């Protein structure tokens, strides 16, 4: 049975080209949508897709809100974010909204096929281009559970509080205000966690927190 895929992207030419590519890759495109509102309307009357290729920037209802709605109402549908943005904030926000994968629009067709296959088989996919700097974090997914528990137990209460806040859209300055600490102290917490957990970025902290149940997506 062919995997059923829906597309949500306001760029018509790109979307049409992507639909043709997916058909060539032997997937079934069940419907295409111009934005989140259009997507929700078509979802009511079309075959439910296994995967949605979701653009982030769309009018009326963007990819963040649409993905979050799907997470609550259709948790079985896996969202693959397809975007021009490779910055940490965009990745963190889409993961928090429920996306199971994130690749860039200029990715090779082979990577798109790999991403879809990974979502169908494993339930998630993270692009090497976007997450190459997170390779240590991704490796944690294969570690024994006891090792992860020890890592969490090695954190004190304030470090856990900082980790939870780091998984939000708050800036480090806003986190400092929330915790009634100076930005310099927050930088110290961040660097300490990087060292303790063998991580290199804020996205790495988010992956760790999700993996170990400190926060949920």
C-alpha positions in Angstrom: 0.0 0.0 0.0 1.3 3.4 -1.0 2.0 5.9 1.8 -0.6 8.7 1.7 0.8 12.3 1.8 -0.8 15.7 2.1 0.9 19.0 1.2 0.5 22.4 2.9 2.4 25.2 1.2 1.3 28.6 -0.1 3.9 28.5 -3.0 1.9 26.9 -5.7 4.7 26.2 -8.2 6.9 24.6 -5.5 3.9 22.6 -4.1 3.0 21.3 -7.6 6.6 20.3 -8.3 6.7 18.6 -4.9 3.5 16.7 -5.7 4.9 15.5 -9.0 8.1 14.4 -7.2 6.2 12.5 -4.6 4.2 10.7 -7.3 7.4 9.8 -9.1 8.7 8.4 -5.8 5.6 6.2 -5.7 3.7 8.0 -2.9 0.1 9.0 -3.1 -0.7 12.7 -2.7 -4.2 12.8 -1.2 -4.6 16.5 -1.3 -2.8 19.9 -1.4 -3.5 23.0 0.6 -2.6 26.7 0.4 -2.5 27.3 4.1 -3.6 25.9 7.5 -7.2 26.8 7.1 -7.4 25.3 3.7 -5.7 22.2 5.0 -8.2 21.7 7.8 -11.1 22.1 5.4 -9.7 19.5 3.0 -8.8 17.1 5.8 -12.5 16.8 6.6 -13.4 15.6 3.2 -10.3 13.8 2.0 -8.5 10.6 2.7 -6.6 10.9 6.0 -2.9 11.1 5.2 -0.1 9.3 6.9 2.3 12.2 6.6 1.9 16.0 6.0 4.7 18.0 4.4 4.2 21.3 6.3 5.5 24.7 5.3 6.0 27.0 8.2 5.2 30.4 6.8 1.7 30.4 5.4 -1.1 33.0 5.5 -4.3 32.7 7.6 -2.9 29.8 9.6 0.8 29.0 9.7 2.6 25.7 10.0 3.2 26.1 13.8 -0.6 26.4 14.5 -1.6 23.8 12.0 0.9 21.3 13.4 -0.2 22.0 17.0 -3.8 21.4 15.9 -2.9 18.1 14.3 -1.1 17.0 17.4 -4.2 17.5 19.5 -6.8 16.2 17.0 -5.0 13.8 14.7 -2.0 12.5 16.7 -1.6 9.6 14.2 -0.6 12.0 11.4 3.1 12.6 11.3 4.2 16.1 10.3 7.4 16.7 8.3 8.3 20.4 8.4 9.6 21.5 5.0 11.1 25.0 5.4 13.7 27.5 4.3 14.5 28.1 8.0 17.4 26.3 9.7 17.7 28.4 12.8 17.3 26.9 16.3 14.1 28.8 17.2 12.2 27.5 14.2 13.3 23.9 14.8 12.5 24.1 18.6 9.1 25.6 17.9 8.1 23.0 15.3 9.2 20.2 17.5 7.3 21.6 20.4 4.2 21.9 18.2 4.5 18.2 17.3 6.5 17.9 14.1 8.3 14.6 13.8 10.8 15.7 11.3 12.4 18.8 9.8 14.2 19.3 6.5 15.0 22.2 4.3 13.3 23.0 1.0 16.6 22.8 -0.9 17.2 19.2 0.2 18.0 16.6 -2.3 15.0 14.4 -3.4 16.9 11.4 -2.0 16.8 13.0 1.5 13.1 13.7 1.2 12.5 10.0 0.4 14.7 9.0 3.3 12.8 11.4 5.6 9.4 10.0 4.6 10.7 6.4 4.9 12.1 7.2 8.4 8.8 8.8 9.6 6.9 5.7 8.4 9.3 3.2 9.9 10.6 4.9 13.1 8.2 7.8 13.6 10.8 10.6 13.4 13.5 12.1 11.2 16.0 14.8 11.7 18.0 16.2 8.8 21.8 16.0 8.9 22.0 19.5 7.5 19.9 21.0 10.3 21.1 18.8 13.1 24.7 18.0 12.3 25.7 20.1 15.2 23.4 17.9 17.4 25.1 14.6 16.5 26.0 14.0 20.1 22.4 14.5 21.2 21.1 12.2 18.4 23.5 9.5 19.6 21.9 9.6 23.1 18.7 8.1 21.5 20.6 4.8 21.3 22.0 4.9 24.8 20.7 2.5 27.5 17.9 4.0 29.6 19.9 3.8 32.8 22.5 6.2 31.3 19.8 8.8 30.6 18.4 8.5 34.1 21.8 9.1 35.6 22.2 12.2 33.4 18.9 13.6 34.7 19.7 12.8 38.3 23.0 14.6 37.9 21.1 17.9 37.5 20.0 20.0 40.5 16.5 21.5 40.8 17.5 24.9 39.4 19.2 23.2 36.4 16.1 21.2 35.7 14.0 24.4 36.0 16.3 26.1 33.5 16.2 23.1 31.2 12.4 23.2 31.1 12.4 26.9 30.3 15.0 26.4 27.6 12.4 24.2 25.9 10.1 27.1 25.5 10.2 30.0 23.0 11.6 32.3 25.8 14.9 34.0 25.1 17.8 33.5 27.6 17.2 37.0 28.9 13.5 36.2 29.5 14.5 33.0 31.2 16.8 35.0 33.5 13.9 37.3 34.4 11.6 34.3 35.0 14.1 32.7 37.3 15.0 36.0 39.0 18.6 35.6 38.0 21.1 37.6 36.0 21.8 36.8 32.3 25.3 36.0 33.2 24.1 33.3 35.7 21.8 31.9 33.1 24.7 31.6 30.7 26.5 29.7 33.4 23.6 27.3 33.7 23.5 26.8 30.0 27.3 26.1 29.8 27.2 23.8 32.8 24.4 21.7 31.1 26.3 21.7 27.8 29.3 20.2 29.7 27.3 17.8 31.9 25.2 16.4 29.1 27.8 16.6 26.3 25.7 18.9 24.2 26.5 22.0 22.0 23.3 23.9 21.4 19.9 24.8 22.8 18.2 22.4 20.3 20.4 19.7 21.9 19.0 20.6 25.3 15.4 20.3 23.9 16.2 16.8 22.4 17.6 15.7 25.7 14.6 17.0 27.7 12.1 15.3 25.4 14.1 12.0 25.4 14.2 12.0 29.2 10.7 13.2 30.0 11.7 16.6 31.4 9.3 18.1 28.8 6.8 16.8 26.4 6.1 17.5 22.7 
